[in-house]
Amino acid sequence: KKHVLQTVCALEAVVLRSFGPDGGQVLFIRDTAEAMLSRSGSRILTALRLEHPLARMVVECVWKHSTVTGDGSKTFVLLLASLLRMIHTTVCKDPTVSHTCNSRKAAEAALARRLADELLAFVLEDLDDLITVGVVPYGCCVSWEDFTAKTQSPVHTNNHHVQKLLASFFHTRLGYTHCDFISNLACELFASWKFKNDTPALSLQFVNDNFPALHTPVSGFPIDCSRLIEGQIIHRDFATPCPQTENQPVKAVIFTGYLESELLRAGEVLEVGCGEQVMEENSSMKQSIVQFSAWAERSLEWVIADLQSLGVSVLLFAVKQSPAVLALATQAEMCVVECISEDELSLFAQLSGSMPVSDFWMIQPEHVASLAFCRPVLLGAHRYVHVAFHDLEEKVMVKPCSLVICAPGEGQTDQYACAFRDAIRMLLTAWEPLGMTAHTASKRTCSNASPFQQRVLEPGCVIPAGGTFELLLHHTLRQHSRSRSVSDNTNMSLPAVSQLLAKALLCVPQRIYSYKHKTNPVQNCSTKECPLQDSKLSMHYCGQAHMSSNFFLIQYDLLFRQQFTNTFQSNDHTITHFCTMLPLKHR
Amino acid sequence: MARVVKKAPSVCTDLPLGNTDICTKLHLLRQLLRSCFGPTGRLKQIHNNIGGYVVTTSTSSVLLPAISSSQPFVNMLKTSILNHVSRFSDCGLFAAILCLTLIDQANRAALKRNVAIKVNKHLLGLCTSYLQREDCGCKVKLDFSSSQNMITLARSIISSKPACVLTEPETLHISKLTVQAFLLTIPCDMPGIVSLGKTVTVSVEGYSVLDSAVFPGLLLNITDTFCISKADHLHSTPLIVVVFSVSLAGDLSELGDGIIQVHQGADTDSQILNQLLEVGKQVVKDEVKLFVCQKVIHPVLQQYLKSNGIIVVERLGVTLMEPLIQLTGAQPVASLHTTIPAKAYGKVRDLSIRQFGSQTMLHLHSPGESVVCTMVLCHRNETMLSELKVVCQKTEHVLRLTLREPSALLGGGCTETHLAAYVRHESKNEVAQTASVLGCSQMEYLLGMEGFCRSLESVATALEHNGGNSLIDLTHAHHWTLPADVVKDQMADNFGLCGCGLVGSSPSKKWTYLNTQYTELSPALLPRDNVMQPCVLDSFAAKLNALQVAVETANLALDVTYIIQDVN
């Protein structure tokens, strides 16, 4: 039992350094001597090379949790540690255990196991309703329209929720100094990628899917130089001298393969005779090697001429081309970009509405994309190709832009890119339709049977950050346990479990305010038996601690339930594991 | 067979800045970099245990990659600075010293991590907005109508690299050359987007630095002068040039993965050679006078071309292809089977032979206005020459940066002291508001501010290596140095000029030692009709970015609370 607790506490100690608004960065050096900076709990934990099987399992759970939600991994570990401590102390104090002296350890283990089972049952059954009743009323809803509204009227006071939500997210992920700047940038990015006729989730999903192609890391500049650039950046340089002309529109074609036909495929045999004699014998198979390659070159010229007749001036290739292609394209005044990654080509095809060419003998007008411009752009050490699409705003009502992330070092640009991706994921879960939520937690027995919850909890619900959620839930749990113990005295364990959970929850706000010594809302609440009105007061306290403006997400329904089911699965599992180990020791 | 090796657990360090080992290492690094800073900086010799040649340098871009540390913290700082240097080519040591001093000062003041970060960030904002203001006291507008300021800027960069071992006239000569080369690469009358040309550097060992020169056009290394010596008549009309980008050695081009079956009696080699000679015939018919190939040319073809009075240059290499194409206007030819189109030919106005030591060069002049030039750098030995080459390339880059932002900052430590004085003055006025905005106490804010200003000033003092003292004057807040054997009271007689040369000493001036408490002052602007010209200038863009990168890196370093090191 202690073993489990020790392991989780060790993990907690690692995570704690970067927890909360005052947390710091963790510098991680890979075995390849690459540096990685992070404040993301799941990245830090997965970076540790852990040996202990239990610790590995916990990390696995954290990782699974954060791939879905993009947030909350540090809280996960803190809560797990706190719960385990609570169970441990309860078990140690329990009078029934100390009486049975003969197998004290076995009894302890059994009691712990029983507590964990009950906790799990309680969480699965009652927690959702408790959250809906006790926490959700204090939250507020953020709608997707806030993004666009913000860009239209920046002074409108009501619409800063998304920006605040992002700011508080980036605060915990990147630190205080740049959170406002980066959250504004993120809002701008999302606003310009908003498809007018689609749901927010689809737009966000689009940005999420195409994020590798949509951002460019640039090292050597201060972070304030990060910006949005109109159009798309193709992360390759021109292979031929780049275009100097300013004529519009520029026509481009995407090729997925080689422009030059592969002359001899594997398995084919070229018979080479000696030039002149062969011609006399008029055998088409036996020509000189020179004639053969002349034929190959001519076929390439035909393709280029074909392209010229369509007015194409930019060729985008997925693979590297032969020098002959480059030279001929240069002579035809076309510019060539080679080795473009699949993601970027597919994004380009989507945005330009053109089809990639796979067979170069069949180039049709629908393969030709029309661009506003295509020019080189120098970002940091690299020169890239910058393209813009001119009629997109009317067609799909979207303003394509890409994100340039500047930072002094590569470790930091990585960190910022990761934070962006997690922010998208976090927003996606925040607006996830609730049907999905209920579906994810398939273990729940009463989810579909509770129309109450369906009515109240809307997607996009947020509550103030700074431990408010935990404090509110704490009170609700205590009230709940009190009312239960009054109403029926038959089942004593349920209030005990909810008390335990309530106490464990307090560790999160305690950690958040551990740096501030002035007012400690936790102490205030836990000493007094405060009703819900008082918890409003505690929110106020949080506000004094510079946090009220920051809104923290509460798609918490999903987050929290997952946290708990995971926690308890792991808890349960570990204890089972422990119990099976125990007899072995005693043998 | 693959062996399964058990992975070692990671090494963790909690609160790295509290760790004495790390602090010692950072201190050591700071001492090392400080000793290299400025024109009188001490040189460092880099060599490794297993031989290899010795590098003598004081440049951050050469020095920093050579410092390999097991300490991740040092490596993190190193990459930040190197990234800055690769973008801006200047002010690397400035950034590194400032960053390390900021960390040290924050550590020494025992400020809370978050407070130090917030204060640094705030003061950085103060500095950058001041530097970008029109009336900034340490900024000089660059005037492109006279080359004076540009030569000064180039000279400041070149003279701050003592490993080049240049005398005063040599420094001036090289500065003038770099400015000349820079001006040659700017196209004069091109509408639309201006694209800059290229400077090709050729290094020649064993000659005096004063023999270095810049030539418009391109110099190509050639092996034999035999065919050109009789070609004196080539000066008259524009000469036709053809440039091949494929190999003309007679090898088979890549055909694919299939099998080639050669029949008895078929001689592929001679068939291909015949084809090459066909190309040769066409070239001769089209009256080409210069035949250049990026790769190898078959000796028979070479012989054929030479016998027809064509100058042949082979194995040009890919780096010279771009300037050559730019100069001649030729399009590289890659096909052997089609006739070369007329527009693929380029033109050269003039051909001549230039001899530099053992190297014979073919000098190509552009037919029209040229944006390609060649810089021949000479120096006494290899080490100095390689350093000089690096320095000239950096200088050219810095000069190019001025095109985007035509201003420069005062050098010689004057910008640093001036900024420090400005920051002290500005922040003293509004301590209360700023402290409440940043969420710290006024005391903490003042401590953080003091650390920031001290760090800036300490960069200025790092310029002095001969035991002299650094001072600041109390009117313009410029930086002055005093030789070791002179005391402060005799100052008026001993000082000539301040660090940047813009302010002269006068009996009415007051000075104080740097790193002592001095009464806060608002740095006075220099009068508009100041006759003095600055003699040391720093690149504005590079220094501004260096300042930002240094503070951000210091903040990042202060923010790291845990290090996990995978030691596998």
Interface residues (C-beta under 8 A of the other chain):
Chain A: V14 R17 S18 D22 G23 G24 Q25 V26 L27 F28 I29 R30 D31 A33 A35 L37 I44 A47 L48 R49 L50 E51 G175 Y176 T177 S219 G220 F221 P222 I223 D224 P241 Q244 E246 E262 L263 L264 R265 A266 G267 E268 V269 L270 E271 V272 G273 C274 G275 Q277 K286 S288 I289 V290 F292 S293 A294 A296 E297 R298 E301 S322 P323 A324 L326 A327 L328 T330 Q331 R375 G380 A381 A407 P408 G409 E410 G411 Q412 H546
Chain B: K7 A8 P9 S10 C12 D14 L15 P16 P72 F73 N75 M76 T79 S80 N83 H84 S86 R87 F88 R113 N114 I117 K118 K121 G192 I193 S195 S245 V246 L252 S253 E254 L255 G256 D257 G258 I259 I260 Q261 V262 H263 G265 A266 D267 T268 Q271 I272 N274 Q275 I325 Q331 P332 V333 A334 S335 L336 H337 T338 P341 K343 A344 G439 N545 Q548 V549 E552 T553 N555 L556 D559 V560 T561 Y562 I563 I564 Q565 D566 V567 N568
